[in-house]
Amino acid sequence: MQELTQQELKKVLNYSPNSGEFHWKISSGSVAKGKIAGRTTSNSRYNQISIYGTSYLAHRLAYLYMVGYFPIEIDHKDTNGLNNCWTNLRHATPTINKRNRHMPKNNTSGVTGVTWDKSRNKWKAFISFTSGKSTNLGRFTRKEDAVAARISAIEIAKHYTSLHGSTKVEV
């Protein structure tokens, strides 16, 4: 199957950069002209739109619509995968996208990049750099020292956002 083009996308959908919504330009089957296109994915993190039997994430379609190609990865600046306003989307590397994440739900230390090393009974601090590899910042007796090492590394590193490691506020 041939990849969807910007021209073909614009034949079937209108995209509003301000609202981030897509509306159908055609009527076909269960699709009604003018109706908002798409549905929320099963994990409720993204909007998904099916075109000619193929499902696409709406933020990827927004990028195709506006720029003319699908980038490898797209970052939602505000970390809300349902906010597809053009000003909220940016082309990103996987590493940069990961640096704009809230604290993982399974985090036990309360600080992104700080974990308890059971085998050594110490706190471990680490950070990922542009290469995508994790760099060990050291092991510490006191959690506060591991947190300080992590904060210092983030200040030196580029491309971390103010949302990185924050506690996600449910919408």
Phi and psi in degrees as GROMACS dihedral restraints (atoms count N, CA, C in turn):
[ dihedral_restraints ]
;  ai    aj    ak    al  type     phi  dphi    fc
    3     4     5     6     1   -77.0    20    10
    4     5     6     7     1   142.2    20    10
    6     7     8     9     1   -69.2    20    10
    7     8     9    10     1   143.4    20    10
    9    10    11    12     1   -60.3    20    10
   10    11    12    13     1   136.3    20    10
   12    13    14    15     1  -103.9    20    10
   13    14    15    16     1   163.8    20    10
   15    16    17    18     1   -60.3    20    10
   16    17    18    19     1   -42.2    20    10
   18    19    20    21     1   -61.4    20    10
   19    20    21    22     1   -45.1    20    10
   21    22    23    24     1   -66.4    20    10
   22    23    24    25     1   -41.4    20    10
   24    25    26    27     1   -58.7    20    10
   25    26    27    28     1   -44.7    20    10
   27    28    29    30     1   -70.9    20    10
   28    29    30    31     1   -15.1    20    10
   30    31    32    33     1   -74.1    20    10
   31    32    33    34     1   -31.4    20    10
   33    34    35    36     1  -107.6    20    10
   34    35    36    37     1   -21.4    20    10
   36    37    38    39     1  -134.9    20    10
   37    38    39    40     1   146.8    20    10
   39    40    41    42     1  -104.8    20    10
   40    41    42    43     1   139.8    20    10
   42    43    44    45     1  -118.4    20    10
   43    44    45    46     1   131.8    20    10
   45    46    47    48     1  -100.7    20    10
   46    47    48    49     1   107.6    20    10
   48    49    50    51     1   -60.0    20    10
   49    50    51    52     1   -29.6    20    10
   51    52    53    54     1   -74.9    20    10
   52    53    54    55     1   -40.8    20    10
   54    55    56    57     1   -94.3    20    10
   55    56    57    58     1   -22.9    20    10
   57    58    59    60     1    80.3    20    10
   58    59    60    61     1     6.8    20    10
   60    61    62    63     1   -93.2    20    10
   61    62    63    64     1   151.6    20    10
   63    64    65    66     1  -109.3    20    10
   64    65    66    67     1   141.4    20    10
   66    67    68    69     1  -126.5    20    10
   67    68    69    70     1   141.5    20    10
   69    70    71    72     1   -69.9    20    10
   70    71    72    73     1   137.5    20    10
   72    73    74    75     1   -96.0    20    10
   73    74    75    76     1   -10.0    20    10
   75    76    77    78     1  -126.9    20    10
   76    77    78    79     1   164.1    20    10
   78    79    80    81     1  -117.4    20    10
   79    80    81    82     1   132.3    20    10
   81    82    83    84     1  -165.0    20    10
   82    83    84    85     1   121.2    20    10
   84    85    86    87     1    60.3    20    10
   85    86    87    88     1  -121.4    20    10
   87    88    89    90     1   -85.3    20    10
   88    89    90    91     1    -0.6    20    10
   90    91    92    93     1   -90.0    20    10
   91    92    93    94     1   128.5    20    10
   93    94    95    96     1  -114.7    20    10
   94    95    96    97     1   133.3    20    10
   96    97    98    99     1   -54.4    20    10
   97    98    99   100     1   132.5    20    10
   99   100   101   102     1    89.7    20    10
  100   101   102   103     1   -16.1    20    10
  102   103   104   105     1   -73.4    20    10
  103   104   105   106     1   147.3    20    10
  105   106   107   108     1   -63.5    20    10
  106   107   108   109     1   132.9    20    10
  108   109   110   111     1   -90.3    20    10
  109   110   111   112     1   145.5    20    10
  111   112   113   114     1   103.8    20    10
  112   113   114   115     1   173.4    20    10
  114   115   116   117     1  -147.9    20    10
  115   116   117   118     1   162.5    20    10
  117   118   119   120     1   -81.4    20    10
  118   119   120   121     1   138.9    20    10
  120   121   122   123     1   -63.6    20    10
  121   122   123   124     1   164.6    20    10
  123   124   125   126     1   -59.7    20    10
  124   125   126   127     1   -29.0    20    10
  126   127   128   129     1   -90.2    20    10
  127   128   129   130     1     3.7    20    10
  129   130   131   132     1    61.1    20    10
  130   131   132   133     1    23.6    20    10
  132   133   134   135     1   -97.0    20    10
  133   134   135   136     1   -24.3    20    10
  135   136   137   138     1  -141.7    20    10
  136   137   138   139     1   159.7    20    10
  138   139   140   141     1   -92.7    20    10
  139   140   141   142     1   143.7    20    10
  141   142   143   144     1  -129.8    20    10
  142   143   144   145     1   138.3    20    10
  144   145   146   147     1  -127.9    20    10
  145   146   147   148     1   132.0    20    10
  147   148   149   150     1   -99.2    20    10
  148   149   150   151     1   123.8    20    10
  150   151   152   153     1  -125.3    20    10
  151   152   153   154     1   122.3    20    10
  153   154   155   156     1    51.1    20    10
  154   155   156   157     1    39.6    20    10
  156   157   158   159     1    84.0    20    10
  157   158   159   160     1     0.7    20    10
  159   160   161   162     1  -113.8    20    10
  160   161   162   163     1   132.4    20    10
  162   163   164   165     1   -89.6    20    10
  163   164   165   166     1   136.8    20    10
  165   166   167   168     1  -129.8    20    10
  166   167   168   169     1   144.6    20    10
  168   169   170   171     1   -73.7    20    10
  169   170   171   172     1   135.8    20    10
  171   172   173   174     1   -60.0    20    10
  172   173   174   175     1   -36.9    20    10
  174   175   176   177     1   -65.8    20    10
  175   176   177   178     1   -30.0    20    10
  177   178   179   180     1   -72.0    20    10
  178   179   180   181     1   -38.5    20    10
  180   181   182   183     1   -66.0    20    10
  181   182   183   184     1   -37.6    20    10
  183   184   185   186     1   -60.3    20    10
  184   185   186   187     1   -42.0    20    10
  186   187   188   189     1   -65.7    20    10
  187   188   189   190     1   -44.4    20    10
  189   190   191   192     1   -60.6    20    10
  190   191   192   193     1   -43.9    20    10
  192   193   194   195     1   -61.1    20    10
  193   194   195   196     1   -43.9    20    10
  195   196   197   198     1   -84.4    20    10
  196   197   198   199     1   -36.6    20    10
  198   199   200   201     1  -112.7    20    10
  199   200   201   202     1   -27.8    20    10
  201   202   203   204     1   103.7    20    10
  202   203   204   205     1     4.6    20    10
  204   205   206   207     1  -152.8    20    10
  205   206   207   208     1   164.3    20    10
  207   208   209   210     1   -94.4    20    10
  208   209   210   211     1   116.3    20    10
  210   211   212   213     1   -74.8    20    10
  211   212   213   214     1   166.6    20    10
  213   214   215   216     1   -63.4    20    10
  214   215   216   217     1   -43.3    20    10
  216   217   218   219     1  -145.6    20    10
  217   218   219   220     1   145.1    20    10
  219   220   221   222     1  -124.1    20    10
  220   221   222   223     1   136.3    20    10
  222   223   224   225     1  -107.6    20    10
  223   224   225   226     1   135.0    20    10
  225   226   227   228     1   -88.2    20    10
  226   227   228   229     1   111.9    20    10
  228   229   230   231     1   -55.4    20    10
  229   230   231   232     1   -38.4    20    10
  231   232   233   234     1   -89.4    20    10
  232   233   234   235     1     5.5    20    10
  234   235   236   237     1    67.8    20    10
  235   236   237   238     1     5.4    20    10
  237   238   239   240     1   -92.7    20    10
  238   239   240   241     1   104.4    20    10
  240   241   242   243     1   -65.8    20    10
  241   242   243   244     1    -9.6    20    10
  243   244   245   246     1   -94.6    20    10
  244   245   246   247     1    -8.2    20    10
  246   247   248   249     1   -92.7    20    10
  247   248   249   250     1    96.5    20    10
  249   250   251   252     1  -102.7    20    10
  250   251   252   253     1    24.7    20    10
  252   253   254   255     1   -61.1    20    10
  253   254   255   256     1   141.1    20    10
  255   256   257   258     1   -57.7    20    10
  256   257   258   259     1   -38.2    20    10
  258   259   260   261     1   -69.0    20    10
  259   260   261   262     1   -12.5    20    10
  261   262   263   264     1   -94.6    20    10
  262   263   264   265     1    -6.9    20    10
  264   265   266   267     1  -107.5    20    10
  265   266   267   268     1   143.8    20    10
  267   268   269   270     1  -149.8    20    10
  268   269   270   271     1   146.7    20    10
  270   271   272   273     1   -69.1    20    10
  271   272   273   274     1   131.6    20    10
  273   274   275   276     1  -144.6    20    10
  274   275   276   277     1   155.7    20    10
  276   277   278   279     1   -79.3    20    10
  277   278   279   280     1   160.9    20    10
  279   280   281   282     1   -56.0    20    10
  280   281   282   283     1   -37.9    20    10
  282   283   284   285     1   -64.4    20    10
  283   284   285   286     1   -46.5    20    10
  285   286   287   288     1   -64.0    20    10
  286   287   288   289     1   -39.2    20    10
  288   289   290   291     1   -60.9    20    10
  289   290   291   292     1   -42.3    20    10
  291   292   293   294     1   -65.9    20    10
  292   293   294   295     1   -26.7    20    10
  294   295   296   297     1   -79.0    20    10
  295   296   297   298     1    -1.7    20    10
  297   298   299   300     1  -116.6    20    10
  298   299   300   301     1    43.1    20    10
  300   301   302   303     1  -114.5    20    10
  301   302   303   304     1   152.4    20    10
  303   304   305   306     1   -74.8    20    10
  304   305   306   307     1   169.8    20    10
  306   307   308   309     1   -62.3    20    10
  307   308   309   310     1   133.4    20    10
  309   310   311   312     1   -60.8    20    10
  310   311   312   313     1   147.9    20    10
  312   313   314   315     1   -63.2    20    10
  313   314   315   316     1   -28.0    20    10
  315   316   317   318     1   -89.0    20    10
  316   317   318   319     1     8.2    20    10
  318   319   320   321     1   -68.3    20    10
  319   320   321   322     1   129.5    20    10
  321   322   323   324     1  -106.3    20    10
  322   323   324   325     1   -14.1    20    10
  324   325   326   327     1   -89.7    20    10
  325   326   327   328     1   -20.3    20    10
  327   328   329   330     1    87.2    20    10
  328   329   330   331     1     0.6    20    10
  330   331   332   333     1  -135.6    20    10
  331   332   333   334     1   124.6    20    10
  333   334   335   336     1   -62.4    20    10
  334   335   336   337     1   134.6    20    10
  336   337   338   339     1    84.9    20    10
  337   338   339   340     1    10.5    20    10
  339   340   341   342     1  -130.4    20    10
  340   341   342   343     1   124.4    20    10
  342   343   344   345     1  -135.0    20    10
  343   344   345   346     1   161.4    20    10
  345   346   347   348     1   -91.4    20    10
  346   347   348   349     1   123.7    20    10
  348   349   350   351     1   -93.1    20    10
  349   350   351   352     1    99.3    20    10
  351   352   353   354     1   -61.3    20    10
  352   353   354   355     1   -37.5    20    10
  354   355   356   357     1   -66.2    20    10
  355   356   357   358     1   -26.6    20    10
  357   358   359   360     1  -115.3    20    10
  358   359   360   361     1    -2.1    20    10
  360   361   362   363     1    53.2    20    10
  361   362   363   364     1    46.4    20    10
  363   364   365   366     1  -141.8    20    10
  364   365   366   367     1   161.6    20    10
  366   367   368   369     1   -85.7    20    10
  367   368   369   370     1   134.8    20    10
  369   370   371   372     1  -111.8    20    10
  370   371   372   373     1   133.7    20    10
  372   373   374   375     1  -112.2    20    10
  373   374   375   376     1   140.8    20    10
  375   376   377   378     1  -149.5    20    10
  376   377   378   379     1   164.3    20    10
  378   379   380   381     1  -150.3    20    10
  379   380   381   382     1   150.0    20    10
  381   382   383   384     1  -102.1    20    10
  382   383   384   385     1   133.7    20    10
  384   385   386   387     1  -104.7    20    10
  385   386   387   388     1  -177.9    20    10
  387   388   389   390     1   -54.0    20    10
  388   389   390   391     1   -31.6    20    10
  390   391   392   393     1   -63.9    20    10
  391   392   393   394     1   -17.0    20    10
  393   394   395   396     1    89.9    20    10
  394   395   396   397     1    -8.3    20    10
  396   397   398   399     1   -86.0    20    10
  397   398   399   400     1   146.4    20    10
  399   400   401   402     1   -84.7    20    10
  400   401   402   403     1   134.4    20    10
  402   403   404   405     1  -112.0    20    10
  403   404   405   406     1   126.3    20    10
  405   406   407   408     1   -74.8    20    10
  406   407   408   409     1   125.7    20    10
  408   409   410   411     1   -95.2    20    10
  409   410   411   412     1    -4.7    20    10
  411   412   413   414     1   124.7    20    10
  412   413   414   415     1   169.5    20    10
  414   415   416   417     1  -115.7    20    10
  415   416   417   418     1   142.8    20    10
  417   418   419   420     1  -136.7    20    10
  418   419   420   421     1   145.0    20    10
  420   421   422   423     1   -69.7    20    10
  421   422   423   424     1   -41.1    20    10
  423   424   425   426     1  -100.8    20    10
  424   425   426   427     1   134.8    20    10
  426   427   428   429     1   -58.2    20    10
  427   428   429   430     1   -39.8    20    10
  429   430   431   432     1   -57.7    20    10
  430   431   432   433     1   -35.8    20    10
  432   433   434   435     1   -70.8    20    10
  433   434   435   436     1   -38.1    20    10
  435   436   437   438     1   -65.3    20    10
  436   437   438   439     1   -41.8    20    10
  438   439   440   441     1   -63.4    20    10
  439   440   441   442     1   -43.7    20    10
  441   442   443   444     1   -61.8    20    10
  442   443   444   445     1   -40.1    20    10
  444   445   446   447     1   -63.7    20    10
  445   446   447   448     1   -42.1    20    10
  447   448   449   450     1   -64.1    20    10
  448   449   450   451     1   -45.1    20    10
  450   451   452   453     1   -62.5    20    10
  451   452   453   454     1   -43.2    20    10
  453   454   455   456     1   -60.8    20    10
  454   455   456   457     1   -41.8    20    10
  456   457   458   459     1   -65.7    20    10
  457   458   459   460     1   -39.0    20    10
  459   460   461   462     1   -65.4    20    10
  460   461   462   463     1   -38.4    20    10
  462   463   464   465     1   -64.2    20    10
  463   464   465   466     1   -32.7    20    10
  465   466   467   468     1   -79.5    20    10
  466   467   468   469     1   -39.9    20    10
  468   469   470   471     1   -68.8    20    10
  469   470   471   472     1   151.8    20    10
  471   472   473   474     1   -96.5    20    10
  472   473   474   475     1   158.5    20    10
  474   475   476   477     1    77.0    20    10
  475   476   477   478     1     7.2    20    10
  477   478   479   480     1   -81.2    20    10
  478   479   480   481     1   144.4    20    10
  480   481   482   483     1  -104.4    20    10
  481   482   483   484     1   167.0    20    10
  483   484   485   486     1   -66.9    20    10
  484   485   486   487     1   -19.2    20    10
  486   487   488   489     1   -82.7    20    10
  487   488   489   490     1   -16.2    20    10
  489   490   491   492     1   -58.8    20    10
  490   491   492   493     1   122.8    20    10
  492   493   494   495     1    80.0    20    10
  493   494   495   496     1     1.3    20    10
  495   496   497   498     1   -74.9    20    10
  496   497   498   499     1   162.1    20    10
  498   499   500   501     1   -80.0    20    10
  499   500   501   502     1   125.4    20    10
  501   502   503   504     1   -68.2    20    10
  502   503   504   505     1   132.5    20    10
  504   505   506   507     1   -93.1    20    10
  505   506   507   508     1   121.8    20    10
  507   508   509   510     1   -67.9    20    10
  508   509   510   511     1   137.0    20    10
